[in-house]
Amino acid sequence: MLAALCKPARRVSAPPQHRQQSPTIMSNAVRPAEHVPVLVEQVVQLLEPGPAQIVVDCTCGLAGHSLA
């Protein structure tokens, strides 16, 4: 069920005329993706896992919405 909620990320690009006007902006935008969890302590405290339980970060994409 959770897998149905997590859709593959869509690739969004600028219109062709923007790419031609600002090639340096586009070239600097290509960086490796990195996931930085920001609510680890709060989530673990809320879920209260036992000693033998495992908590898995299953966010979709890079979870940028959680930074807000």
Buried (B, 14 or more C-beta within 10 A) or exposed (E): EEEEEEEEEEEEEEEEEEEEEEEEEBEEEEEEEEEEEEBEEEBEEEEEEEEEEEEEEEBEEEBEEEEE
